[in-house]
Amino acid sequence: MTRYRDEQSPPAGRVPLTARQRDILEYLQLFMSQRGFPPTLREAAAEFGIQHNAIVGHLKALEAKRYIERDVATARGIRIV
């Protein structure tokens, strides 16, 4: 996955992301634009070669930084804000 355009600053009022968080956010955006729905946690973890718990941690961080919203009751419950 590519990073934000030339590592520019995050949008105003947003907390900066780590490189891995940026990669995951860009993956989510690309996946959703191509397929019309978000990936499952298992699909996202497989994309990055990490464990399920690790992707959950990254998604929680993205949610805390207000880049995404999650519905934990749904397998594909990810929405980009």
N, C-alpha and C positions, 0 to 999 in steps of 0.2 A: 504494500500500500504506500501511496505517496503521502507526504506531509502537507500541512497547510502551505499555501502558496508562499514559498521562500521564507518559511518560519516567521511570518508576520505576527504581530500582536493579536490576541483574541479580540472578539468584538467588545465594544465598550460595555463596562459593567459586568464582564464575565471573568472568572478566575482562570488563569492560564492552565493549559493541560500539559501533562507529561507527553513525551514522544509516543509512548505506547497508547495513551488515552486518545491522542490525535489519530493514530493509526486505526484504532477501533472505531472511533466516531466516523472517520472517512469510509471505513468498511461498511458500517451501518448505512450511511448515506448512499453509497454505491449499490449495495444489495437492495435497498428499498426502492431506489430509482429504477433498477433493472427489473425487479420482480413485483413491485407494488405492495409488498408486505415485508416485515422485518424477519431476520433470521431467528431460529431457535437458539437457546443458549449453547446447545451441543454443536450446532453449525458454526457459531461464532468462535467457540473454543477450538474447534478443529481447524478453522481458518488460520489461527495464530499458533497452533501446536501447544496449547496450554490446557490445564485442567479446568473442569467445570467451575470449581470454586474460585479460580483465578479470574475467569471472565466475569463471574458474579461480582467480585471485588471491583473490577474496572468499571462495570456498569453502575455500581453503587456510587463510585467516585464521579462518574459523568452525571449521574442524577443529582448528587449533592452540589455539583458545580452548575447545575441547571442547563445542561446541554441536551439532556434527554429526560423523558418521563417514563416510568415503568408501571405496568400492571402485573404484579407478581403472581396473580391468579391465572394468568394466561401464558401459554407457551411462547407466543410471539408478541408479548405485551411490551413492546418498546416503541416509543414515539419520539422523534427528534423535535426539539422545541425551537 
